[in-house]
Amino acid sequence: MVEPVVLTDEEQALWDAIQFDTSNRLGCQLTQWSEDAAHALMLSLVERGALPEVRVRYFTDPELHVGSSRSRMQIFEDNGTSGQDIYRHPHFARHLRYFLLGPDLPPRVIADFAQALADCGQVTSGDQEGLQRLGRTLVRTFGLDRRLAAEEFFKLAVELGLDTTYARGIRDSVMKIKAR
């Protein structure tokens, strides 16, 4: 499992200066005055190679963007934001948060899922149904929003080394939970 990124003192000060606006319907985004801090933080992290490869790949690899043929980075570029300017974009906030903290799931959910995956050893197609069932159970037990949790389970599964096909299966299974 990939751990949260350890920040230098300067990076921690930048992270602390970032304010997220959670009042919009899309989730969190950077407030205007936080864009410079996010930009500076990302430049520092990239320069020292501090970002976990699997998390960067989630942003840059189209294969890890379920339901799209383009990566998340390509979508920014297609919409006219490229290079380091992406780090200043208000919608980059969720990616920055993921780069630093990992999947947005309760620690107990992460631990339980990681343990189940470890107990499988080499994951095979025979393990898939049990992992999907566990994902659904954890979402219900912890009262998580299935739509948000589905993508976080996908991230977690990929970080834990699960094949993208199996990770998508878990994501899709969580998405199918019926609303109550």
N, C-alpha and C positions, 0 to 999 in steps of 0.2 A: 504494500500500500504506500502510495506517495504521501508524504507528510506535508504539512503547511510549510511554506517557504520561510526561511529565517531571514529577517531583514537586518540590514545594517542600521546603525543609529540614524543616519541621514534618511534612509528609506522609511524607517518607522515614523519619522517626523512628517514625511510626505504623506504616508498612509493615514496618519492621524489628522492631517489637514484636509483630506478628501471627505466631502459630504455627499451623501447619496440622497436623491429625491425619490422617495417611495410612494409618492402620492399619485403617480400616473398609472394608467391602466396597463402599461407594459411591464410593470415591475419597477426595479430601481434603475435610475440613470444618474449620471454625474450632474451635479449642479454646475452652473456656468463658472462659478469661481473655483471649482475643483478641477477643472480641465487641465490647467497648467501643472498642478501637483500630480495628477494621474500621468501626464505626459512625462514629467521628470522621473517619476517612479519607474515607469516602464523602461525608459532609456537606461536607467541604472541597472535594473534587473536583467535586461537584455545584454548590456555591456559585460556584466560579470557572469553571464550564463547561469543565472540562479533559477530560471523557470524550468520546472519538470517537463521533459520532452513530451510526455503523453498529454499534458495539458495544452502545450503549444500546438500539438498535432490536432487536438479537438477543435482548435480555432482555424487551422490552416488546411486540414485534410477533408476534401469533399466526402470521403467515405464515412467520416464520423458526423456528418450532418444529415441525419435521418430525414427523408422526405424532400431532399434537394440534391441537385447535381453539382451544386457549387458549395465551396467552403464558406464558413462564416466570414473569413477575411475577404473572399471574393465578392461577397454581397456588399460589404462596405465599399470595395473598389468599384463595383458596378453602380453604386449610388453616388459616386464622385468623391469618395474619401479614400486616400491611399497613403502608403508609407507610414511615417511616424504620426501623420495627422489623425490616423485611426485612434491613437491613444488619447486624443483630446475629445473625441466624439462622445456626446452624452450617452449613447447607447453602448459604448464600450464598457460601461461600469460592471455589468454582469460577468463579462469575460475577465476583467481585472480581478474581481472578487474570486472567481474560480481559479485563476492562475495562482493566487496567493493562498487560498483557504481550502480548495478542493470542493468535492461535491457538497451541496447544501442540504445535508440530511442530519438528523440528530445523531450524536456520537454513538448511542446505543444501536441505532439502525445500522450504521456503518460497521460497528463491531460484530453484530449478529450476522450480517450478510457476509462479511469478510471471513468469519469463522466457518460458516456453512460452505463457502467456496473452498477454504483450506481443507475442510473435512472431505471434500470430494476428491482431493488429489488432482490427478489429471482429469479435467472435466470432459465428459463425453455427452453425446446426445441423450443418453439415459438419465443424466443429471439435470437436464434442462427443465423438465416439468417441475421438479422439486425446487429449483432456484426461482422459477417463475412464481410458484405458489408462495414461497417465502417472501418474495417481493410484495406480492399482494397482501399477505398477512401483515407485514410490517407497516405498510401504508395504512391499513385499517386500524391496527393496534395503536399507532401513534397519531391517528387522525390527520394524516397528510393529504394535501390536495393532489389527487392522482395525476393531474396534468403536469404539475410542477415536479412531483416526485418521479415521474416516469423518466424524464430527461436526466435527473440527478442519479437515478439508478443506472442509467446507461453510462454516465460518466464514471460512476463508481466501479461498475463491472469492467470497463475498459482499463481503468487505473489498476485494478486487481489482476490484470493480465488476461481477462476473458476475451476470446475471439469476438470480433465485432458482430458476427452473425448471432452468436448466443446473447451478447449484450443487447442487441436489437430485440431479440425475442423476449427478454426480461422487460425492456422498455415497453414493448407493445402489450405485454401481458398486464402490466400495471395500468396502462392507458385504458384497458378494457374494463376496469372496475366500474361497476354501475354506481351512479350517484345515488345517495340516500336522501 
